[in-house]
Amino acid sequence: MDRHHYSELRLLVSNYKHVSYLDELEEDIEYSIEIKPIKSKRSIQQNSLLWSLLHELEKKTREPAFDWYVKAIQSTGAKATYVVAPKGSRDVLLHSYRAVKAICKRMIVNPETEKETEGIMYACYEGSSKFSVTEMNELIETVLMFCAELEIETELIR
């Protein structure tokens, strides 16, 4: 008696990158897939709206869209990781975090030399790619508030 149960599974894949992954699969190899509920993550439409609004702020103020993005993340009270590091560590921290802001100066001790040196406390933010739909909505609402304060028309952007 055959103990295997064979079923055919059909997938509708609309994401271009995922389609290209499927195209690269070899026919003679068995693959496994995992089916699980999706976590509620921010949508591509939300991300597009966010950056459209940020670019409108940039046009109006000549302040970079990314700076507005960081202000918005900070204003929403997004979770930050605080790191005290030597001066000039910002670029290194940006390899792990989406946004990094210097908060204040702090004295730090080099454990090898036991000498004190000036360091900086940084607030480090992961960024909106890790946000849930609700968190992304809060971020967009904050950016819309910035736009309203500067009298930027947002109806056509939505």
Rosetta constraint file for C-alpha pairs under 8 A:
AtomPair CA 13 CA 18 HARMONIC 6.92 0.50
AtomPair CA 13 CA 19 HARMONIC 6.22 0.50
AtomPair CA 14 CA 18 HARMONIC 7.70 0.50
AtomPair CA 14 CA 19 HARMONIC 7.12 0.50
AtomPair CA 15 CA 19 HARMONIC 6.25 0.50
AtomPair CA 16 CA 20 HARMONIC 6.30 0.50
AtomPair CA 17 CA 21 HARMONIC 6.47 0.50
AtomPair CA 18 CA 22 HARMONIC 6.42 0.50
AtomPair CA 19 CA 23 HARMONIC 6.26 0.50
AtomPair CA 20 CA 24 HARMONIC 6.44 0.50
AtomPair CA 21 CA 25 HARMONIC 6.89 0.50
AtomPair CA 40 CA 132 HARMONIC 5.78 0.50
AtomPair CA 40 CA 133 HARMONIC 6.16 0.50
AtomPair CA 41 CA 130 HARMONIC 7.56 0.50
AtomPair CA 41 CA 131 HARMONIC 6.36 0.50
AtomPair CA 41 CA 132 HARMONIC 4.35 0.50
AtomPair CA 41 CA 133 HARMONIC 5.15 0.50
AtomPair CA 42 CA 46 HARMONIC 6.46 0.50
AtomPair CA 42 CA 47 HARMONIC 7.34 0.50
AtomPair CA 42 CA 129 HARMONIC 7.43 0.50
AtomPair CA 42 CA 131 HARMONIC 6.16 0.50
AtomPair CA 42 CA 132 HARMONIC 5.21 0.50
AtomPair CA 42 CA 133 HARMONIC 4.18 0.50
AtomPair CA 42 CA 134 HARMONIC 7.78 0.50
AtomPair CA 42 CA 136 HARMONIC 6.01 0.50
AtomPair CA 43 CA 47 HARMONIC 6.40 0.50
AtomPair CA 43 CA 133 HARMONIC 7.02 0.50
AtomPair CA 44 CA 48 HARMONIC 6.13 0.50
AtomPair CA 45 CA 49 HARMONIC 6.15 0.50
AtomPair CA 46 CA 50 HARMONIC 6.10 0.50
AtomPair CA 46 CA 136 HARMONIC 7.19 0.50
AtomPair CA 46 CA 137 HARMONIC 7.74 0.50
AtomPair CA 46 CA 140 HARMONIC 7.87 0.50
AtomPair CA 47 CA 51 HARMONIC 6.31 0.50
AtomPair CA 48 CA 52 HARMONIC 6.14 0.50
AtomPair CA 49 CA 53 HARMONIC 6.22 0.50
AtomPair CA 49 CA 140 HARMONIC 7.86 0.50
AtomPair CA 49 CA 157 HARMONIC 7.13 0.50
AtomPair CA 49 CA 158 HARMONIC 6.69 0.50
AtomPair CA 50 CA 54 HARMONIC 6.22 0.50
AtomPair CA 50 CA 140 HARMONIC 5.78 0.50
AtomPair CA 50 CA 143 HARMONIC 7.46 0.50
AtomPair CA 51 CA 55 HARMONIC 6.07 0.50
AtomPair CA 51 CA 65 HARMONIC 7.70 0.50
AtomPair CA 52 CA 56 HARMONIC 6.38 0.50
AtomPair CA 52 CA 157 HARMONIC 7.03 0.50
AtomPair CA 53 CA 57 HARMONIC 6.39 0.50
AtomPair CA 53 CA 143 HARMONIC 6.92 0.50
AtomPair CA 53 CA 144 HARMONIC 7.34 0.50
AtomPair CA 53 CA 147 HARMONIC 7.58 0.50
AtomPair CA 53 CA 154 HARMONIC 7.48 0.50
AtomPair CA 53 CA 157 HARMONIC 7.27 0.50
AtomPair CA 54 CA 58 HARMONIC 6.27 0.50
AtomPair CA 54 CA 65 HARMONIC 4.99 0.50
AtomPair CA 54 CA 66 HARMONIC 7.59 0.50
AtomPair CA 54 CA 68 HARMONIC 6.38 0.50
AtomPair CA 54 CA 69 HARMONIC 6.76 0.50
AtomPair CA 54 CA 143 HARMONIC 7.13 0.50
AtomPair CA 55 CA 59 HARMONIC 6.18 0.50
AtomPair CA 55 CA 64 HARMONIC 7.92 0.50
AtomPair CA 55 CA 65 HARMONIC 5.36 0.50
AtomPair CA 56 CA 60 HARMONIC 6.27 0.50
AtomPair CA 56 CA 147 HARMONIC 7.99 0.50
AtomPair CA 56 CA 152 HARMONIC 7.45 0.50
AtomPair CA 57 CA 61 HARMONIC 6.06 0.50
AtomPair CA 57 CA 62 HARMONIC 7.75 0.50
AtomPair CA 57 CA 63 HARMONIC 7.55 0.50
AtomPair CA 57 CA 65 HARMONIC 6.77 0.50
AtomPair CA 57 CA 68 HARMONIC 7.42 0.50
AtomPair CA 57 CA 146 HARMONIC 7.89 0.50
AtomPair CA 57 CA 147 HARMONIC 6.52 0.50
AtomPair CA 57 CA 152 HARMONIC 7.63 0.50
AtomPair CA 58 CA 62 HARMONIC 4.91 0.50
AtomPair CA 58 CA 63 HARMONIC 5.08 0.50
AtomPair CA 58 CA 64 HARMONIC 5.31 0.50
AtomPair CA 58 CA 65 HARMONIC 5.11 0.50
AtomPair CA 58 CA 68 HARMONIC 7.74 0.50
AtomPair CA 59 CA 63 HARMONIC 7.80 0.50
AtomPair CA 60 CA 150 HARMONIC 7.95 0.50
AtomPair CA 60 CA 152 HARMONIC 7.80 0.50
AtomPair CA 63 CA 67 HARMONIC 6.84 0.50
AtomPair CA 63 CA 68 HARMONIC 7.41 0.50
AtomPair CA 64 CA 68 HARMONIC 6.72 0.50
AtomPair CA 65 CA 69 HARMONIC 6.18 0.50
AtomPair CA 66 CA 70 HARMONIC 6.28 0.50
AtomPair CA 67 CA 71 HARMONIC 6.27 0.50
AtomPair CA 68 CA 72 HARMONIC 6.07 0.50
AtomPair CA 69 CA 73 HARMONIC 6.21 0.50
AtomPair CA 70 CA 74 HARMONIC 6.18 0.50
AtomPair CA 70 CA 99 HARMONIC 6.20 0.50
AtomPair CA 71 CA 75 HARMONIC 5.99 0.50
AtomPair CA 72 CA 76 HARMONIC 6.19 0.50
AtomPair CA 72 CA 139 HARMONIC 6.29 0.50
AtomPair CA 72 CA 142 HARMONIC 6.00 0.50
AtomPair CA 72 CA 143 HARMONIC 6.13 0.50
AtomPair CA 73 CA 77 HARMONIC 6.75 0.50
AtomPair CA 73 CA 78 HARMONIC 5.80 0.50
AtomPair CA 73 CA 125 HARMONIC 7.87 0.50
AtomPair CA 73 CA 127 HARMONIC 7.46 0.50
AtomPair CA 73 CA 128 HARMONIC 7.94 0.50
AtomPair CA 73 CA 139 HARMONIC 6.47 0.50
AtomPair CA 74 CA 78 HARMONIC 6.07 0.50
AtomPair CA 75 CA 142 HARMONIC 7.21 0.50
AtomPair CA 76 CA 138 HARMONIC 6.64 0.50
AtomPair CA 76 CA 139 HARMONIC 6.14 0.50
AtomPair CA 76 CA 142 HARMONIC 6.75 0.50
AtomPair CA 78 CA 125 HARMONIC 7.46 0.50
AtomPair CA 79 CA 125 HARMONIC 6.78 0.50
AtomPair CA 80 CA 123 HARMONIC 5.76 0.50
AtomPair CA 80 CA 124 HARMONIC 5.31 0.50
AtomPair CA 80 CA 125 HARMONIC 5.00 0.50
AtomPair CA 80 CA 126 HARMONIC 7.62 0.50
AtomPair CA 81 CA 123 HARMONIC 5.80 0.50
AtomPair CA 81 CA 124 HARMONIC 5.04 0.50
AtomPair CA 81 CA 125 HARMONIC 6.60 0.50
AtomPair CA 82 CA 121 HARMONIC 6.68 0.50
AtomPair CA 82 CA 122 HARMONIC 5.59 0.50
AtomPair CA 82 CA 123 HARMONIC 4.71 0.50
AtomPair CA 82 CA 124 HARMONIC 6.09 0.50
AtomPair CA 83 CA 121 HARMONIC 5.55 0.50
AtomPair CA 83 CA 122 HARMONIC 5.20 0.50
AtomPair CA 83 CA 123 HARMONIC 6.60 0.50
AtomPair CA 83 CA 124 HARMONIC 7.31 0.50
AtomPair CA 84 CA 106 HARMONIC 7.24 0.50
AtomPair CA 84 CA 108 HARMONIC 7.85 0.50
AtomPair CA 84 CA 119 HARMONIC 6.48 0.50
AtomPair CA 84 CA 120 HARMONIC 5.51 0.50
AtomPair CA 84 CA 121 HARMONIC 4.22 0.50
AtomPair CA 84 CA 122 HARMONIC 6.18 0.50
AtomPair CA 85 CA 89 HARMONIC 6.25 0.50
AtomPair CA 85 CA 108 HARMONIC 7.73 0.50
AtomPair CA 85 CA 119 HARMONIC 5.35 0.50
AtomPair CA 85 CA 120 HARMONIC 5.58 0.50
AtomPair CA 85 CA 121 HARMONIC 6.51 0.50
AtomPair CA 85 CA 122 HARMONIC 7.67 0.50
AtomPair CA 86 CA 108 HARMONIC 7.65 0.50
AtomPair CA 86 CA 117 HARMONIC 7.73 0.50
AtomPair CA 86 CA 118 HARMONIC 6.66 0.50
AtomPair CA 86 CA 119 HARMONIC 4.21 0.50
AtomPair CA 86 CA 120 HARMONIC 6.10 0.50
AtomPair CA 87 CA 118 HARMONIC 6.95 0.50
AtomPair CA 87 CA 119 HARMONIC 5.12 0.50
AtomPair CA 87 CA 120 HARMONIC 5.77 0.50
AtomPair CA 89 CA 93 HARMONIC 6.24 0.50
AtomPair CA 90 CA 94 HARMONIC 6.24 0.50
AtomPair CA 90 CA 100 HARMONIC 6.61 0.50
AtomPair CA 90 CA 101 HARMONIC 7.92 0.50
AtomPair CA 90 CA 102 HARMONIC 7.89 0.50
AtomPair CA 90 CA 122 HARMONIC 7.81 0.50
AtomPair CA 91 CA 95 HARMONIC 6.98 0.50
AtomPair CA 92 CA 96 HARMONIC 7.68 0.50
AtomPair CA 93 CA 97 HARMONIC 6.12 0.50
AtomPair CA 93 CA 100 HARMONIC 7.05 0.50
AtomPair CA 93 CA 124 HARMONIC 7.68 0.50
AtomPair CA 94 CA 98 HARMONIC 6.07 0.50
AtomPair CA 94 CA 99 HARMONIC 6.60 0.50
AtomPair CA 94 CA 100 HARMONIC 6.51 0.50
AtomPair CA 96 CA 126 HARMONIC 7.83 0.50
AtomPair CA 97 CA 124 HARMONIC 6.06 0.50
AtomPair CA 97 CA 125 HARMONIC 5.71 0.50
AtomPair CA 97 CA 126 HARMONIC 4.89 0.50
AtomPair CA 97 CA 127 HARMONIC 7.24 0.50
AtomPair CA 98 CA 124 HARMONIC 7.65 0.50
AtomPair CA 98 CA 125 HARMONIC 5.93 0.50
AtomPair CA 98 CA 126 HARMONIC 5.11 0.50
AtomPair CA 98 CA 127 HARMONIC 5.09 0.50
AtomPair CA 99 CA 124 HARMONIC 5.91 0.50
AtomPair CA 99 CA 125 HARMONIC 5.10 0.50
AtomPair CA 99 CA 126 HARMONIC 6.76 0.50
AtomPair CA 99 CA 127 HARMONIC 6.65 0.50
AtomPair CA 100 CA 122 HARMONIC 6.34 0.50
AtomPair CA 100 CA 123 HARMONIC 5.68 0.50
AtomPair CA 100 CA 124 HARMONIC 4.51 0.50
AtomPair CA 100 CA 125 HARMONIC 6.28 0.50
AtomPair CA 101 CA 122 HARMONIC 5.40 0.50
AtomPair CA 101 CA 123 HARMONIC 5.23 0.50
AtomPair CA 101 CA 124 HARMONIC 6.60 0.50
AtomPair CA 102 CA 120 HARMONIC 6.50 0.50
AtomPair CA 102 CA 121 HARMONIC 6.02 0.50
AtomPair CA 102 CA 122 HARMONIC 4.46 0.50
AtomPair CA 102 CA 123 HARMONIC 6.47 0.50
AtomPair CA 103 CA 120 HARMONIC 7.16 0.50
AtomPair CA 103 CA 121 HARMONIC 5.46 0.50
AtomPair CA 103 CA 122 HARMONIC 5.41 0.50
AtomPair CA 103 CA 123 HARMONIC 6.55 0.50
AtomPair CA 104 CA 120 HARMONIC 5.78 0.50
AtomPair CA 104 CA 121 HARMONIC 5.40 0.50
AtomPair CA 104 CA 122 HARMONIC 7.49 0.50
AtomPair CA 105 CA 118 HARMONIC 6.86 0.50
AtomPair CA 105 CA 119 HARMONIC 5.78 0.50
AtomPair CA 105 CA 120 HARMONIC 4.49 0.50
AtomPair CA 105 CA 121 HARMONIC 6.11 0.50
AtomPair CA 106 CA 118 HARMONIC 6.02 0.50
AtomPair CA 106 CA 119 HARMONIC 5.04 0.50
AtomPair CA 106 CA 120 HARMONIC 5.45 0.50
AtomPair CA 106 CA 121 HARMONIC 6.40 0.50
AtomPair CA 107 CA 116 HARMONIC 6.35 0.50
AtomPair CA 107 CA 117 HARMONIC 5.71 0.50
AtomPair CA 107 CA 118 HARMONIC 4.66 0.50
AtomPair CA 107 CA 119 HARMONIC 5.48 0.50
AtomPair CA 107 CA 120 HARMONIC 7.92 0.50
AtomPair CA 108 CA 116 HARMONIC 5.51 0.50
AtomPair CA 108 CA 117 HARMONIC 5.46 0.50
AtomPair CA 108 CA 118 HARMONIC 6.10 0.50
AtomPair CA 108 CA 119 HARMONIC 5.84 0.50
AtomPair CA 109 CA 114 HARMONIC 5.69 0.50
AtomPair CA 109 CA 115 HARMONIC 5.49 0.50
AtomPair CA 109 CA 116 HARMONIC 4.40 0.50
AtomPair CA 109 CA 117 HARMONIC 6.23 0.50
AtomPair CA 110 CA 114 HARMONIC 5.07 0.50
AtomPair CA 110 CA 115 HARMONIC 5.52 0.50
AtomPair CA 110 CA 116 HARMONIC 6.37 0.50
AtomPair CA 110 CA 117 HARMONIC 7.34 0.50
AtomPair CA 111 CA 115 HARMONIC 7.74 0.50
AtomPair CA 126 CA 130 HARMONIC 6.93 0.50
AtomPair CA 127 CA 131 HARMONIC 7.35 0.50
AtomPair CA 128 CA 136 HARMONIC 6.69 0.50
AtomPair CA 131 CA 135 HARMONIC 5.46 0.50
AtomPair CA 131 CA 136 HARMONIC 5.78 0.50
AtomPair CA 132 CA 136 HARMONIC 6.11 0.50
AtomPair CA 133 CA 137 HARMONIC 6.14 0.50
AtomPair CA 134 CA 138 HARMONIC 6.38 0.50
AtomPair CA 135 CA 139 HARMONIC 6.31 0.50
AtomPair CA 136 CA 140 HARMONIC 6.18 0.50
AtomPair CA 137 CA 141 HARMONIC 6.09 0.50
AtomPair CA 138 CA 142 HARMONIC 6.24 0.50
AtomPair CA 139 CA 143 HARMONIC 6.38 0.50
AtomPair CA 140 CA 144 HARMONIC 6.08 0.50
AtomPair CA 141 CA 145 HARMONIC 6.17 0.50
AtomPair CA 142 CA 146 HARMONIC 6.41 0.50
AtomPair CA 143 CA 147 HARMONIC 6.26 0.50
AtomPair CA 144 CA 148 HARMONIC 6.14 0.50
AtomPair CA 144 CA 154 HARMONIC 7.53 0.50
AtomPair CA 145 CA 149 HARMONIC 6.21 0.50
AtomPair CA 146 CA 150 HARMONIC 6.49 0.50
AtomPair CA 147 CA 151 HARMONIC 6.04 0.50
AtomPair CA 147 CA 152 HARMONIC 4.95 0.50
AtomPair CA 147 CA 153 HARMONIC 7.42 0.50
AtomPair CA 147 CA 154 HARMONIC 7.42 0.50
AtomPair CA 148 CA 152 HARMONIC 5.81 0.50
AtomPair CA 148 CA 153 HARMONIC 7.50 0.50
AtomPair CA 154 CA 158 HARMONIC 6.57 0.50
